[in-house]
Amino acid sequence: MSVKMNKVQLSKGILQMKFMSRTKEKLDKEADNEKGRALYASEITDKMLNETVKYVIETSYVPCENLIEGRVSYGGMNPEIERILEIESGVDVEKRERMEAAKQAKMEKDVPDGEMAKFYSSVVHTINKKYDNHKKRLQHKSLMKGSKQK
């Protein structure tokens, strides 16, 4: 009780001034807390006052289920997103890149370069042959028209 008596209290007139509004709110809150403690003093134990919160309240079930938030890519559809997810998850990126390079090196060509060049040249020759006949006909017609006009 002696502690409460020695405490200096501000007058109501000073507390009603604009610049003292925070102090007034703080004092009102303290007074309400003291009244609450006095009212429930018989029911509240020391253990209840000193114990910490045992429950964590989550607003979403995402962390509970270890889900990924945001954009996701599967099957190499968006490699940039996949790399970001791997970095966040802690997977060794350098090891993954080495594995990808090894896969690409192992990939064999279905058709050797020489065979492809031979095929392409034969296709070009076939198409030229097709249009050569057309060009010859056009030239023949133009020659025929030229001889008739003379």
Salt bridges, closest charged atoms under 4 A:
GLU34 OE1 - LYS4 NZ 3.99
GLU51 OE2 - LYS54 NZ 3.40
GLU82 OE1 - ARG96 NH2 3.94
GLU86 OE2 - ARG96 NE 2.64
GLU100 OE2 - ARG96 NH2 2.76
ASP113 OD2 - LYS109 NZ 3.12
